[in-house]
Structure formats: structure tokens, C-alpha cells
Amino acid sequence: MKYLCLVYSDEKLLHSLPESPKDPECFAYAASVQQSGRMLAAEALQPVASATTVRVRAGKTLLTDGPFAETKEQLAGFYLVEARDLNEAIMLAAGIPAARVGSVEVRPVRELDV
């Protein structure tokens, strides 16, 4: 089953706390998940200020600079993994270095018949 691990953090603190992960640790973690065959995709995101939110209301496209809503933590990146069950996906999420300074939301991917 596929799980999306959404990594959230306060981007002002993400790289400034003593327990903040450094890039080599993040790369090593991603490589280990990749080598295990469970990594489907992973990416870090640009800062939240670079986001554009798109809404369509009454047939009109509305654009807003920035994220959908003001939040304490912002979406920093994601891992799309293959895991046998939620417990294994949680284990993978717990290993994400940024979980030490933020949070990781684990959600099953709903398969669409297209």
C-alpha cells in the first residue's frame, strides 16, 4: 500500500535548532529508504512564500500568494512510500530526520481507477 508522509515544520526554525537535521543526514535517510525498495518519491519544497494557492469559485480562478491558510507549521516536503501496513509507514515516518523538529502526517493513498 502507498502512504504519503507529509513533513511539516516551522520553516523559521527548521534549520536553526540544535536538533535540526543537516542535509547529509536527510540524504542518507532518503538513500536508505530508496535502497530498501520502499521509496516511490521524495522532495523538499521551496519556502512557503513561493506558494500560490488556486481556488475556483463560480467558474472563476482565484489566485492567492502564499499557502492556503496561516499556520504555525508549513509543508516542507514529502515522502511517498510503499509499506505493507500503517505500522510500517509510521516506522518510516519516525525515521525522517525533520520529525525531530516538526511533524510528519502519514496518510494512505487512495488508489483511483483511471
Phi and psi in radians as a Rosetta constraint file:
Dihedral C 1 N 2 CA 2 C 2 CIRCULARHARMONIC -1.619 0.35
Dihedral N 2 CA 2 C 2 N 3 CIRCULARHARMONIC 2.459 0.35
Dihedral C 2 N 3 CA 3 C 3 CIRCULARHARMONIC -2.293 0.35
Dihedral N 3 CA 3 C 3 N 4 CIRCULARHARMONIC 2.441 0.35
Dihedral C 3 N 4 CA 4 C 4 CIRCULARHARMONIC -1.793 0.35
Dihedral N 4 CA 4 C 4 N 5 CIRCULARHARMONIC 2.152 0.35
Dihedral C 4 N 5 CA 5 C 5 CIRCULARHARMONIC -1.820 0.35
Dihedral N 5 CA 5 C 5 N 6 CIRCULARHARMONIC 1.840 0.35
Dihedral C 5 N 6 CA 6 C 6 CIRCULARHARMONIC -1.609 0.35
Dihedral N 6 CA 6 C 6 N 7 CIRCULARHARMONIC 2.115 0.35
Dihedral C 6 N 7 CA 7 C 7 CIRCULARHARMONIC -1.670 0.35
Dihedral N 7 CA 7 C 7 N 8 CIRCULARHARMONIC 2.092 0.35
Dihedral C 7 N 8 CA 8 C 8 CIRCULARHARMONIC -2.011 0.35
Dihedral N 8 CA 8 C 8 N 9 CIRCULARHARMONIC 2.490 0.35
Dihedral C 8 N 9 CA 9 C 9 CIRCULARHARMONIC -2.786 0.35
Dihedral N 9 CA 9 C 9 N 10 CIRCULARHARMONIC 2.822 0.35
Dihedral C 9 N 10 CA 10 C 10 CIRCULARHARMONIC -1.383 0.35
Dihedral N 10 CA 10 C 10 N 11 CIRCULARHARMONIC 1.877 0.35
Dihedral C 10 N 11 CA 11 C 11 CIRCULARHARMONIC -1.107 0.35
Dihedral N 11 CA 11 C 11 N 12 CIRCULARHARMONIC -0.329 0.35
Dihedral C 11 N 12 CA 12 C 12 CIRCULARHARMONIC -1.252 0.35
Dihedral N 12 CA 12 C 12 N 13 CIRCULARHARMONIC -0.436 0.35
Dihedral C 12 N 13 CA 13 C 13 CIRCULARHARMONIC -1.855 0.35
Dihedral N 13 CA 13 C 13 N 14 CIRCULARHARMONIC -0.271 0.35
Dihedral C 13 N 14 CA 14 C 14 CIRCULARHARMONIC -0.846 0.35
Dihedral N 14 CA 14 C 14 N 15 CIRCULARHARMONIC -0.752 0.35
Dihedral C 14 N 15 CA 15 C 15 CIRCULARHARMONIC -1.903 0.35
Dihedral N 15 CA 15 C 15 N 16 CIRCULARHARMONIC 0.150 0.35
Dihedral C 15 N 16 CA 16 C 16 CIRCULARHARMONIC -1.949 0.35
Dihedral N 16 CA 16 C 16 N 17 CIRCULARHARMONIC -0.206 0.35
Dihedral C 16 N 17 CA 17 C 17 CIRCULARHARMONIC -1.432 0.35
Dihedral N 17 CA 17 C 17 N 18 CIRCULARHARMONIC 2.651 0.35
Dihedral C 17 N 18 CA 18 C 18 CIRCULARHARMONIC -0.998 0.35
Dihedral N 18 CA 18 C 18 N 19 CIRCULARHARMONIC -0.594 0.35
Dihedral C 18 N 19 CA 19 C 19 CIRCULARHARMONIC -1.558 0.35
Dihedral N 19 CA 19 C 19 N 20 CIRCULARHARMONIC 0.084 0.35
Dihedral C 19 N 20 CA 20 C 20 CIRCULARHARMONIC -1.089 0.35
Dihedral N 20 CA 20 C 20 N 21 CIRCULARHARMONIC 2.375 0.35
Dihedral C 20 N 21 CA 21 C 21 CIRCULARHARMONIC -1.269 0.35
Dihedral N 21 CA 21 C 21 N 22 CIRCULARHARMONIC 2.591 0.35
Dihedral C 21 N 22 CA 22 C 22 CIRCULARHARMONIC -1.749 0.35
Dihedral N 22 CA 22 C 22 N 23 CIRCULARHARMONIC 2.778 0.35
Dihedral C 22 N 23 CA 23 C 23 CIRCULARHARMONIC -0.922 0.35
Dihedral N 23 CA 23 C 23 N 24 CIRCULARHARMONIC -0.783 0.35
Dihedral C 23 N 24 CA 24 C 24 CIRCULARHARMONIC -1.021 0.35
Dihedral N 24 CA 24 C 24 N 25 CIRCULARHARMONIC -0.656 0.35
Dihedral C 24 N 25 CA 25 C 25 CIRCULARHARMONIC -1.156 0.35
Dihedral N 25 CA 25 C 25 N 26 CIRCULARHARMONIC -0.742 0.35
Dihedral C 25 N 26 CA 26 C 26 CIRCULARHARMONIC -1.116 0.35
Dihedral N 26 CA 26 C 26 N 27 CIRCULARHARMONIC -0.738 0.35
Dihedral C 26 N 27 CA 27 C 27 CIRCULARHARMONIC -1.109 0.35
Dihedral N 27 CA 27 C 27 N 28 CIRCULARHARMONIC -0.721 0.35
Dihedral C 27 N 28 CA 28 C 28 CIRCULARHARMONIC -1.128 0.35
Dihedral N 28 CA 28 C 28 N 29 CIRCULARHARMONIC -0.725 0.35
Dihedral C 28 N 29 CA 29 C 29 CIRCULARHARMONIC -1.096 0.35
Dihedral N 29 CA 29 C 29 N 30 CIRCULARHARMONIC -0.842 0.35
Dihedral C 29 N 30 CA 30 C 30 CIRCULARHARMONIC -1.047 0.35
Dihedral N 30 CA 30 C 30 N 31 CIRCULARHARMONIC -0.705 0.35
Dihedral C 30 N 31 CA 31 C 31 CIRCULARHARMONIC -1.115 0.35
Dihedral N 31 CA 31 C 31 N 32 CIRCULARHARMONIC -0.685 0.35
Dihedral C 31 N 32 CA 32 C 32 CIRCULARHARMONIC -1.170 0.35
Dihedral N 32 CA 32 C 32 N 33 CIRCULARHARMONIC -0.678 0.35
Dihedral C 32 N 33 CA 33 C 33 CIRCULARHARMONIC -1.213 0.35
Dihedral N 33 CA 33 C 33 N 34 CIRCULARHARMONIC -0.670 0.35
Dihedral C 33 N 34 CA 34 C 34 CIRCULARHARMONIC -1.070 0.35
Dihedral N 34 CA 34 C 34 N 35 CIRCULARHARMONIC -0.812 0.35
Dihedral C 34 N 35 CA 35 C 35 CIRCULARHARMONIC -1.143 0.35
Dihedral N 35 CA 35 C 35 N 36 CIRCULARHARMONIC -0.465 0.35
Dihedral C 35 N 36 CA 36 C 36 CIRCULARHARMONIC -1.326 0.35
Dihedral N 36 CA 36 C 36 N 37 CIRCULARHARMONIC -0.192 0.35
Dihedral C 36 N 37 CA 37 C 37 CIRCULARHARMONIC 1.486 0.35
Dihedral N 37 CA 37 C 37 N 38 CIRCULARHARMONIC 0.112 0.35
Dihedral C 37 N 38 CA 38 C 38 CIRCULARHARMONIC -1.708 0.35
Dihedral N 38 CA 38 C 38 N 39 CIRCULARHARMONIC -0.188 0.35
Dihedral C 38 N 39 CA 39 C 39 CIRCULARHARMONIC -1.450 0.35
Dihedral N 39 CA 39 C 39 N 40 CIRCULARHARMONIC 2.185 0.35
Dihedral C 39 N 40 CA 40 C 40 CIRCULARHARMONIC -1.792 0.35
Dihedral N 40 CA 40 C 40 N 41 CIRCULARHARMONIC -0.630 0.35
Dihedral C 40 N 41 CA 41 C 41 CIRCULARHARMONIC -2.926 0.35
Dihedral N 41 CA 41 C 41 N 42 CIRCULARHARMONIC 2.711 0.35
Dihedral C 41 N 42 CA 42 C 42 CIRCULARHARMONIC -2.783 0.35
Dihedral N 42 CA 42 C 42 N 43 CIRCULARHARMONIC 2.431 0.35
Dihedral C 42 N 43 CA 43 C 43 CIRCULARHARMONIC -2.655 0.35
Dihedral N 43 CA 43 C 43 N 44 CIRCULARHARMONIC 2.541 0.35
Dihedral C 43 N 44 CA 44 C 44 CIRCULARHARMONIC -1.634 0.35
Dihedral N 44 CA 44 C 44 N 45 CIRCULARHARMONIC 2.628 0.35
Dihedral C 44 N 45 CA 45 C 45 CIRCULARHARMONIC -1.823 0.35
Dihedral N 45 CA 45 C 45 N 46 CIRCULARHARMONIC 2.688 0.35
Dihedral C 45 N 46 CA 46 C 46 CIRCULARHARMONIC -1.133 0.35
Dihedral N 46 CA 46 C 46 N 47 CIRCULARHARMONIC 2.869 0.35
Dihedral C 46 N 47 CA 47 C 47 CIRCULARHARMONIC -0.971 0.35
Dihedral N 47 CA 47 C 47 N 48 CIRCULARHARMONIC 2.655 0.35
Dihedral C 47 N 48 CA 48 C 48 CIRCULARHARMONIC -1.016 0.35
Dihedral N 48 CA 48 C 48 N 49 CIRCULARHARMONIC -0.465 0.35
Dihedral C 48 N 49 CA 49 C 49 CIRCULARHARMONIC -1.090 0.35
Dihedral N 49 CA 49 C 49 N 50 CIRCULARHARMONIC -0.345 0.35
Dihedral C 49 N 50 CA 50 C 50 CIRCULARHARMONIC -1.507 0.35
Dihedral N 50 CA 50 C 50 N 51 CIRCULARHARMONIC -0.065 0.35
Dihedral C 50 N 51 CA 51 C 51 CIRCULARHARMONIC -1.318 0.35
Dihedral N 51 CA 51 C 51 N 52 CIRCULARHARMONIC 2.655 0.35
Dihedral C 51 N 52 CA 52 C 52 CIRCULARHARMONIC -2.254 0.35
Dihedral N 52 CA 52 C 52 N 53 CIRCULARHARMONIC 2.245 0.35
Dihedral C 52 N 53 CA 53 C 53 CIRCULARHARMONIC -1.736 0.35
Dihedral N 53 CA 53 C 53 N 54 CIRCULARHARMONIC 2.294 0.35
Dihedral C 53 N 54 CA 54 C 54 CIRCULARHARMONIC -1.969 0.35
Dihedral N 54 CA 54 C 54 N 55 CIRCULARHARMONIC 2.250 0.35
Dihedral C 54 N 55 CA 55 C 55 CIRCULARHARMONIC -2.260 0.35
Dihedral N 55 CA 55 C 55 N 56 CIRCULARHARMONIC 2.570 0.35
Dihedral C 55 N 56 CA 56 C 56 CIRCULARHARMONIC -2.095 0.35
Dihedral N 56 CA 56 C 56 N 57 CIRCULARHARMONIC 2.094 0.35
Dihedral C 56 N 57 CA 57 C 57 CIRCULARHARMONIC -2.270 0.35
Dihedral N 57 CA 57 C 57 N 58 CIRCULARHARMONIC 2.231 0.35
Dihedral C 57 N 58 CA 58 C 58 CIRCULARHARMONIC 0.888 0.35
Dihedral N 58 CA 58 C 58 N 59 CIRCULARHARMONIC 0.697 0.35
Dihedral C 58 N 59 CA 59 C 59 CIRCULARHARMONIC 1.357 0.35
Dihedral N 59 CA 59 C 59 N 60 CIRCULARHARMONIC 0.025 0.35
Dihedral C 59 N 60 CA 60 C 60 CIRCULARHARMONIC -1.875 0.35
Dihedral N 60 CA 60 C 60 N 61 CIRCULARHARMONIC 2.386 0.35
Dihedral C 60 N 61 CA 61 C 61 CIRCULARHARMONIC -1.519 0.35
Dihedral N 61 CA 61 C 61 N 62 CIRCULARHARMONIC 2.179 0.35
Dihedral C 61 N 62 CA 62 C 62 CIRCULARHARMONIC -2.003 0.35
Dihedral N 62 CA 62 C 62 N 63 CIRCULARHARMONIC 2.289 0.35
Dihedral C 62 N 63 CA 63 C 63 CIRCULARHARMONIC -1.983 0.35
Dihedral N 63 CA 63 C 63 N 64 CIRCULARHARMONIC 2.422 0.35
Dihedral C 63 N 64 CA 64 C 64 CIRCULARHARMONIC -2.261 0.35
Dihedral N 64 CA 64 C 64 N 65 CIRCULARHARMONIC 2.271 0.35
Dihedral C 64 N 65 CA 65 C 65 CIRCULARHARMONIC -1.210 0.35
Dihedral N 65 CA 65 C 65 N 66 CIRCULARHARMONIC 2.362 0.35
Dihedral C 65 N 66 CA 66 C 66 CIRCULARHARMONIC 1.695 0.35
Dihedral N 66 CA 66 C 66 N 67 CIRCULARHARMONIC -3.045 0.35
Dihedral C 66 N 67 CA 67 C 67 CIRCULARHARMONIC -1.300 0.35
Dihedral N 67 CA 67 C 67 N 68 CIRCULARHARMONIC 3.000 0.35
Dihedral C 67 N 68 CA 68 C 68 CIRCULARHARMONIC -1.035 0.35
Dihedral N 68 CA 68 C 68 N 69 CIRCULARHARMONIC -0.724 0.35
Dihedral C 68 N 69 CA 69 C 69 CIRCULARHARMONIC -2.566 0.35
Dihedral N 69 CA 69 C 69 N 70 CIRCULARHARMONIC 2.714 0.35
Dihedral C 69 N 70 CA 70 C 70 CIRCULARHARMONIC -1.218 0.35
Dihedral N 70 CA 70 C 70 N 71 CIRCULARHARMONIC 2.234 0.35
Dihedral C 70 N 71 CA 71 C 71 CIRCULARHARMONIC -2.443 0.35
Dihedral N 71 CA 71 C 71 N 72 CIRCULARHARMONIC 2.816 0.35
Dihedral C 71 N 72 CA 72 C 72 CIRCULARHARMONIC -1.259 0.35
Dihedral N 72 CA 72 C 72 N 73 CIRCULARHARMONIC -0.660 0.35
Dihedral C 72 N 73 CA 73 C 73 CIRCULARHARMONIC -2.015 0.35
Dihedral N 73 CA 73 C 73 N 74 CIRCULARHARMONIC 2.546 0.35
Dihedral C 73 N 74 CA 74 C 74 CIRCULARHARMONIC -1.997 0.35
Dihedral N 74 CA 74 C 74 N 75 CIRCULARHARMONIC 2.724 0.35
Dihedral C 74 N 75 CA 75 C 75 CIRCULARHARMONIC -1.210 0.35
Dihedral N 75 CA 75 C 75 N 76 CIRCULARHARMONIC 2.073 0.35
Dihedral C 75 N 76 CA 76 C 76 CIRCULARHARMONIC -1.777 0.35
Dihedral N 76 CA 76 C 76 N 77 CIRCULARHARMONIC -0.424 0.35
Dihedral C 76 N 77 CA 77 C 77 CIRCULARHARMONIC 3.019 0.35
Dihedral N 77 CA 77 C 77 N 78 CIRCULARHARMONIC -3.029 0.35
Dihedral C 77 N 78 CA 78 C 78 CIRCULARHARMONIC -2.683 0.35
Dihedral N 78 CA 78 C 78 N 79 CIRCULARHARMONIC 2.776 0.35
Dihedral C 78 N 79 CA 79 C 79 CIRCULARHARMONIC -2.215 0.35
Dihedral N 79 CA 79 C 79 N 80 CIRCULARHARMONIC 2.260 0.35
Dihedral C 79 N 80 CA 80 C 80 CIRCULARHARMONIC -1.836 0.35
Dihedral N 80 CA 80 C 80 N 81 CIRCULARHARMONIC 2.033 0.35
Dihedral C 80 N 81 CA 81 C 81 CIRCULARHARMONIC -2.173 0.35
Dihedral N 81 CA 81 C 81 N 82 CIRCULARHARMONIC 2.773 0.35
Dihedral C 81 N 82 CA 82 C 82 CIRCULARHARMONIC -1.831 0.35
Dihedral N 82 CA 82 C 82 N 83 CIRCULARHARMONIC 2.167 0.35
Dihedral C 82 N 83 CA 83 C 83 CIRCULARHARMONIC -2.414 0.35
Dihedral N 83 CA 83 C 83 N 84 CIRCULARHARMONIC 2.653 0.35
Dihedral C 83 N 84 CA 84 C 84 CIRCULARHARMONIC -1.257 0.35
Dihedral N 84 CA 84 C 84 N 85 CIRCULARHARMONIC -0.449 0.35
Dihedral C 84 N 85 CA 85 C 85 CIRCULARHARMONIC -2.841 0.35
Dihedral N 85 CA 85 C 85 N 86 CIRCULARHARMONIC 3.107 0.35
Dihedral C 85 N 86 CA 86 C 86 CIRCULARHARMONIC -1.064 0.35
Dihedral N 86 CA 86 C 86 N 87 CIRCULARHARMONIC -0.655 0.35
Dihedral C 86 N 87 CA 87 C 87 CIRCULARHARMONIC -1.049 0.35
Dihedral N 87 CA 87 C 87 N 88 CIRCULARHARMONIC -0.745 0.35
Dihedral C 87 N 88 CA 88 C 88 CIRCULARHARMONIC -1.176 0.35
Dihedral N 88 CA 88 C 88 N 89 CIRCULARHARMONIC -0.666 0.35
Dihedral C 88 N 89 CA 89 C 89 CIRCULARHARMONIC -1.114 0.35
Dihedral N 89 CA 89 C 89 N 90 CIRCULARHARMONIC -0.690 0.35
Dihedral C 89 N 90 CA 90 C 90 CIRCULARHARMONIC -1.127 0.35
Dihedral N 90 CA 90 C 90 N 91 CIRCULARHARMONIC -0.700 0.35
Dihedral C 90 N 91 CA 91 C 91 CIRCULARHARMONIC -1.060 0.35
Dihedral N 91 CA 91 C 91 N 92 CIRCULARHARMONIC -0.748 0.35
Dihedral C 91 N 92 CA 92 C 92 CIRCULARHARMONIC -1.125 0.35
Dihedral N 92 CA 92 C 92 N 93 CIRCULARHARMONIC -0.744 0.35
Dihedral C 92 N 93 CA 93 C 93 CIRCULARHARMONIC -1.113 0.35
Dihedral N 93 CA 93 C 93 N 94 CIRCULARHARMONIC -0.663 0.35
Dihedral C 93 N 94 CA 94 C 94 CIRCULARHARMONIC -1.136 0.35
Dihedral N 94 CA 94 C 94 N 95 CIRCULARHARMONIC -0.431 0.35
Dihedral C 94 N 95 CA 95 C 95 CIRCULARHARMONIC -1.447 0.35
Dihedral N 95 CA 95 C 95 N 96 CIRCULARHARMONIC -0.205 0.35
Dihedral C 95 N 96 CA 96 C 96 CIRCULARHARMONIC -1.142 0.35
Dihedral N 96 CA 96 C 96 N 97 CIRCULARHARMONIC 2.102 0.35
Dihedral C 96 N 97 CA 97 C 97 CIRCULARHARMONIC -0.948 0.35
Dihedral N 97 CA 97 C 97 N 98 CIRCULARHARMONIC -0.640 0.35
Dihedral C 97 N 98 CA 98 C 98 CIRCULARHARMONIC -1.186 0.35
Dihedral N 98 CA 98 C 98 N 99 CIRCULARHARMONIC -0.229 0.35
Dihedral C 98 N 99 CA 99 C 99 CIRCULARHARMONIC -1.097 0.35
Dihedral N 99 CA 99 C 99 N 100 CIRCULARHARMONIC -0.377 0.35
Dihedral C 99 N 100 CA 100 C 100 CIRCULARHARMONIC -1.201 0.35
Dihedral N 100 CA 100 C 100 N 101 CIRCULARHARMONIC -0.453 0.35
Dihedral C 100 N 101 CA 101 C 101 CIRCULARHARMONIC -2.107 0.35
Dihedral N 101 CA 101 C 101 N 102 CIRCULARHARMONIC 0.041 0.35
Dihedral C 101 N 102 CA 102 C 102 CIRCULARHARMONIC -2.568 0.35
Dihedral N 102 CA 102 C 102 N 103 CIRCULARHARMONIC -2.433 0.35
Dihedral C 102 N 103 CA 103 C 103 CIRCULARHARMONIC -2.540 0.35
Dihedral N 103 CA 103 C 103 N 104 CIRCULARHARMONIC 2.789 0.35
Dihedral C 103 N 104 CA 104 C 104 CIRCULARHARMONIC -2.238 0.35
Dihedral N 104 CA 104 C 104 N 105 CIRCULARHARMONIC 2.073 0.35
Dihedral C 104 N 105 CA 105 C 105 CIRCULARHARMONIC -1.574 0.35
Dihedral N 105 CA 105 C 105 N 106 CIRCULARHARMONIC 2.231 0.35
Dihedral C 105 N 106 CA 106 C 106 CIRCULARHARMONIC -1.892 0.35
Dihedral N 106 CA 106 C 106 N 107 CIRCULARHARMONIC 2.141 0.35
Dihedral C 106 N 107 CA 107 C 107 CIRCULARHARMONIC -2.332 0.35
Dihedral N 107 CA 107 C 107 N 108 CIRCULARHARMONIC 2.323 0.35
Dihedral C 107 N 108 CA 108 C 108 CIRCULARHARMONIC -1.145 0.35
Dihedral N 108 CA 108 C 108 N 109 CIRCULARHARMONIC 2.515 0.35
Dihedral C 108 N 109 CA 109 C 109 CIRCULARHARMONIC -1.537 0.35
Dihedral N 109 CA 109 C 109 N 110 CIRCULARHARMONIC 2.274 0.35
Dihedral C 109 N 110 CA 110 C 110 CIRCULARHARMONIC -1.506 0.35
Dihedral N 110 CA 110 C 110 N 111 CIRCULARHARMONIC 2.082 0.35
Dihedral C 110 N 111 CA 111 C 111 CIRCULARHARMONIC -1.318 0.35
Dihedral N 111 CA 111 C 111 N 112 CIRCULARHARMONIC 2.259 0.35
Dihedral C 111 N 112 CA 112 C 112 CIRCULARHARMONIC -1.805 0.35
Dihedral N 112 CA 112 C 112 N 113 CIRCULARHARMONIC 2.357 0.35
Dihedral C 112 N 113 CA 113 C 113 CIRCULARHARMONIC -1.489 0.35
Dihedral N 113 CA 113 C 113 N 114 CIRCULARHARMONIC 1.749 0.35
